[in-house]
Every structure is written in C-alpha cells, then in structure tokens.
C-alpha cells in the first residue's frame, strides 16, 4: 500500500474513532492526578489559593476551546463542521469567518478543551506528552479530510488551502462571513461538549478532595455541572420530540 493510501486509511479509522482520544487522556490524567493528590509534596502549588487559581486557569483554557467550537459551528454552513463519525461530510467548502484564518478550527478548539483537562493533572511532562500525542493523532485525520476536500472541491480547495494556515491562525486574512449565527445548530451539536467538560472538572475536584480527605468542594462548579446536565437532557428532548431546533429547509 502506498504511503498516501496508508495515511488516508489510518486517518479514516482515527476519524471514525476519534472519540477514544478523550477517554485515553482522561484515564491517564486521572491516574497522575491521584498520584499528585496522594503525595502533596509532588504538587507544584502548595498554597491552596494558588491551587484554586490554577484550577480556574485550567477551566478558562478549556472554555477557550469550547467557545472556538461554538463560534465555528455557529457560523458554518449546513452539513459541514459536524460530529459525524462514519465518514466525511461537506456539502460546501467553508472559506470565510474563522475558516479564513485557519483550516481546522474545530480541532484547535478540541485541543484547548483537552489541554485544560490535561493541565489539571499538574504534571508538566504529561501536558507536553499530551500535546505531542494530540497533534500526531490528528495529523492523519487532517490529512484524510484534506484529501476528501481536494477530491470534492478541486481548485477551489487548493486555492483556499494555499493561503490559509492549517492550525496557526493568520488573523490578517479574516473575511467576514455572509451567514448569521446559527444558534440551533450550536444547541444541537455542542450540548454534549459543555456537559462533558463540566462533569470531568467536577469529577477531578471530587477525586482530589476525597484523596486528601477534605471537604472543600467547589459548589459553584457542581452547580454549573448539574445545570449543564439538565440543559443537555432538555435539549435532547426538544431535538427528538419537537422541530424547534431544526433548521428551515
């Protein structure tokens, strides 16, 4: 099998099972987190206030990623920038808005979301390893997507790709999109990410306090997590039992 065919085959497989990556990160991260919490001398921040600010910084990094996803999905065209797992889907080529400054904003958003979680471990080398692994993992997926887009859109794709960076944004190239923000698409697609993000942060907080045999739980975080779960089920009910979240045809 030629190298390009092998990379494309691997990319298709990784694209289909790309949801596995978060589980791997979470599993390794929680082990390292328990190790640090069980041995406070290993934790780089000994002061409780510093630790609280660090956890807040982790949450901020994760939410930067979430808002990148929200912005991208909200301004993307129908049947693009979706959560499909079986195969690539793109009825049109997005080239304006955030897609005018980088070609893979959703993966950049995902990176910051999971970087925030990786940072919670307090393990510097794990954060570095996660960053390297993330880009190696998604390299194949991006290659496969670009092959698909090149075959479907031909010269239009090549011209856009020539002047648009893969992941590092070129803000001077920004072109305003002609489309209004689609809240319905965001609510349909991003409810999962918000709930999962807050639940994971809650689990880390609970685990840390239990290991240290303390009860300084972050009540505000738990309220946010519980609220996100309620919102998730409400939106799921609306999606499958009404037409409120459907786009007009």
C-alpha positions as CSV (number, residue, x, y, z in Angstrom):
1,X,0.0,0.0,0.0
2,X,1.4,3.4,-1.0
3,X,2.2,5.8,1.9
4,X,-0.5,8.3,1.0
5,X,-3.1,5.4,0.8
6,X,-1.9,4.1,4.2
7,X,-2.1,7.6,5.8
8,X,-5.6,8.0,4.4
9,X,-6.7,4.6,5.6
10,X,-5.3,5.3,9.1
11,X,-6.9,8.8,9.0
12,X,-10.3,7.3,8.2
13,X,-10.0,4.9,11.1
14,X,-8.9,7.6,13.5
15,X,-11.7,9.9,12.3
16,X,-14.3,7.2,13.0
17,X,-13.0,6.5,16.5
18,X,-11.6,10.0,17.4
19,X,-13.9,10.0,20.5
20,X,-11.4,7.4,22.0
21,X,-8.7,10.0,22.4
22,X,-10.5,11.9,25.3
23,X,-11.0,8.6,27.1
24,X,-7.3,7.8,26.9
25,X,-6.4,11.3,28.1
26,X,-8.9,11.1,31.0
27,X,-7.7,7.6,32.1
28,X,-4.0,8.6,32.2
29,X,-4.7,12.0,33.6
30,X,-6.8,10.8,36.5
31,X,-4.1,8.3,37.5
32,X,-1.5,11.1,37.5
33,X,-3.9,13.4,39.3
34,X,-4.4,10.8,42.1
35,X,-0.6,10.3,42.4
36,X,-0.1,14.1,42.9
37,X,-3.0,14.4,45.3
38,X,-1.8,11.4,47.3
39,X,1.7,13.0,47.6
40,X,1.2,16.7,48.1
41,X,5.0,17.3,48.0
42,X,4.9,16.4,44.3
43,X,2.3,19.1,43.6
44,X,3.9,22.3,42.2
45,X,1.4,24.6,44.0
46,X,1.5,24.1,47.8
47,X,-0.7,27.1,48.6
48,X,-4.5,26.4,48.5
49,X,-5.2,29.8,46.9
50,X,-2.6,29.3,44.2
51,X,-4.2,25.9,43.5
52,X,-7.6,27.4,43.2
53,X,-6.4,30.0,40.7
54,X,-4.6,27.2,38.8
55,X,-7.8,25.2,38.6
56,X,-9.6,28.3,37.4
57,X,-6.9,28.8,34.7
58,X,-7.4,25.2,33.6
59,X,-11.1,25.8,33.2
60,X,-10.5,29.0,31.3
61,X,-8.2,27.2,28.8
62,X,-10.9,24.5,28.3
63,X,-13.6,27.1,27.8
64,X,-11.5,29.0,25.2
65,X,-11.6,25.7,23.2
66,X,-15.3,25.3,23.8
67,X,-16.0,28.9,22.5
68,X,-13.8,28.3,19.5
69,X,-16.0,25.3,18.7
70,X,-19.2,27.3,19.3
71,X,-18.1,30.1,17.0
72,X,-17.0,27.7,14.3
73,X,-20.2,25.6,14.4
74,X,-22.5,28.7,14.7
75,X,-21.2,30.3,11.5
76,X,-20.6,27.1,9.5
77,X,-22.7,26.1,6.6
78,X,-25.3,23.3,6.8
79,X,-23.8,19.7,6.6
80,X,-20.4,20.9,7.4
81,X,-18.4,21.1,10.7
82,X,-20.5,18.3,12.1
83,X,-20.0,15.5,14.6
84,X,-20.4,12.7,12.1
85,X,-18.2,9.7,12.7
86,X,-18.9,7.2,9.9
87,X,-17.5,9.3,7.0
88,X,-16.5,12.7,5.9
89,X,-19.4,15.2,5.1
90,X,-19.1,18.6,3.4
91,X,-21.8,19.9,1.1
92,X,-19.9,23.1,0.6
93,X,-16.4,24.5,1.4
94,X,-16.2,26.9,4.3
95,X,-13.7,29.6,3.5
96,X,-15.0,32.7,5.4
97,X,-15.2,33.6,9.1
98,X,-12.9,31.5,11.2
99,X,-12.2,29.3,8.2
100,X,-10.5,32.3,6.6
101,X,-7.8,32.4,9.2
102,X,-7.2,28.6,9.7
103,X,-8.3,25.4,8.1
104,X,-9.1,23.3,11.2
105,X,-10.7,25.4,13.9
106,X,-12.7,22.6,15.4
107,X,-9.6,20.6,16.1
108,X,-7.9,23.7,17.6
109,X,-11.0,24.1,19.8
110,X,-10.8,20.4,20.8
111,X,-7.1,20.8,21.7
112,X,-7.7,23.7,24.1
113,X,-10.6,21.9,25.7
114,X,-8.5,18.8,26.4
115,X,-5.4,20.8,27.2
116,X,-7.3,22.4,30.1
117,X,-8.2,18.9,31.4
118,X,-4.6,17.7,30.9
119,X,-3.3,20.7,32.9
120,X,-5.5,19.6,35.9
121,X,-3.0,16.7,36.5
122,X,-0.3,19.2,37.5
123,X,2.2,17.0,35.7
124,X,4.3,19.1,33.3
125,X,5.6,16.1,31.3
126,X,2.1,14.7,30.8
127,X,1.0,18.1,29.4
128,X,3.9,18.0,26.9
129,X,3.3,14.4,26.0
130,X,-0.5,15.1,25.5
131,X,0.3,18.0,23.2
132,X,2.6,15.9,21.1
133,X,0.3,12.9,21.0
134,X,-2.7,15.1,20.1
135,X,-1.0,16.6,17.0
136,X,0.3,13.2,15.9
137,X,-3.1,11.7,16.4
138,X,-4.9,14.4,14.4
139,X,-2.2,14.7,11.7
140,X,-3.6,11.6,10.0
141,X,-7.2,12.8,10.4
142,X,-6.4,16.2,8.9
143,X,-4.6,14.5,6.0
144,X,-7.6,12.4,5.3
145,X,-10.0,15.3,5.4
146,X,-7.9,17.4,3.1
147,X,-7.7,14.5,0.6
148,X,-11.5,14.3,0.7
149,X,-11.9,18.1,0.3
150,X,-9.4,18.2,-2.5
151,X,-11.1,15.5,-4.5
152,X,-14.5,17.1,-4.0
153,X,-13.8,20.8,-4.5
154,X,-10.7,20.6,-6.6
155,X,-9.1,24.0,-7.5
156,X,-11.3,25.9,-5.0
157,X,-10.0,23.9,-2.2
158,X,-6.3,24.1,-3.3
159,X,-6.6,27.9,-3.7
160,X,-8.1,28.3,-0.2
161,X,-5.6,25.9,1.4
162,X,-2.7,27.7,-0.3
163,X,-3.4,30.9,1.6
164,X,-4.9,29.5,4.8
165,X,-2.8,28.0,7.6
166,X,-3.6,24.5,8.9
167,X,-3.9,25.4,12.6
168,X,-2.0,28.6,13.5
169,X,-4.4,31.4,12.8
170,X,-3.5,34.2,10.3
171,X,-5.7,37.0,11.7
172,X,-4.9,39.4,8.9
173,X,-6.7,37.1,6.4
174,X,-10.0,37.3,8.2
175,X,-13.1,37.6,5.9
176,X,-16.4,38.2,7.5
177,X,-19.0,35.5,6.7
178,X,-22.2,36.4,5.0
179,X,-24.2,34.0,7.2
180,X,-25.8,34.7,10.5
181,X,-25.0,32.8,13.7
182,X,-27.0,29.5,13.8
183,X,-27.9,29.0,17.5
184,X,-30.0,26.0,16.6
185,X,-27.0,24.1,15.2
186,X,-24.9,25.1,18.2
187,X,-27.5,23.8,20.7
188,X,-27.9,20.6,18.7
189,X,-24.2,19.8,18.4
190,X,-22.4,21.4,21.4
191,X,-24.6,20.5,24.3
192,X,-22.6,17.2,24.7
193,X,-19.2,19.0,24.9
194,X,-20.3,21.5,27.5
195,X,-21.8,18.8,29.8
196,X,-18.9,16.5,29.4
197,X,-16.4,19.3,30.1
198,X,-18.0,20.4,33.3
199,X,-18.7,16.9,34.5
200,X,-15.0,16.0,34.1
201,X,-13.9,19.1,36.0
202,X,-16.4,18.1,38.8
203,X,-15.0,14.6,38.9
204,X,-11.4,15.8,39.2
205,X,-12.5,18.2,42.1
206,X,-14.3,15.4,43.9
207,X,-11.5,13.0,43.5
208,X,-8.9,15.5,44.8
209,X,-10.9,16.3,47.9
210,X,-11.6,12.6,48.6
211,X,-8.0,11.6,48.3
212,X,-6.9,14.5,50.6
213,X,-9.8,13.6,52.9
214,X,-11.0,17.1,52.8
215,X,-14.4,18.5,52.1
216,X,-13.6,21.9,50.4
217,X,-15.8,21.1,47.4
218,X,-16.3,23.7,44.7
219,X,-20.0,24.2,45.0
220,X,-20.2,26.7,42.1
221,X,-18.5,24.1,39.8
222,X,-21.0,21.4,40.8
223,X,-24.0,23.8,40.3
224,X,-22.6,24.5,36.8
225,X,-22.1,20.8,36.1
226,X,-25.6,19.9,37.3
227,X,-27.1,22.7,35.2
228,X,-25.3,21.6,32.1
229,X,-26.7,18.1,32.6
230,X,-30.3,19.4,32.9
231,X,-29.8,21.6,29.8
232,X,-28.4,18.6,28.0
233,X,-31.5,16.4,28.6
234,X,-33.9,19.3,27.9
235,X,-32.2,20.0,24.5
236,X,-32.1,16.3,23.7
237,X,-35.9,16.0,24.4
238,X,-36.6,19.1,22.3
239,X,-34.4,17.7,19.5
240,X,-36.1,14.4,19.2
241,X,-39.7,15.4,20.1
242,X,-40.2,18.8,18.5
243,X,-39.0,20.8,15.5
244,X,-37.7,23.8,17.5
245,X,-34.1,23.0,16.8
246,X,-34.5,22.1,13.2
247,X,-33.1,24.4,10.5
248,X,-35.6,25.7,7.9
249,X,-35.4,23.9,4.6
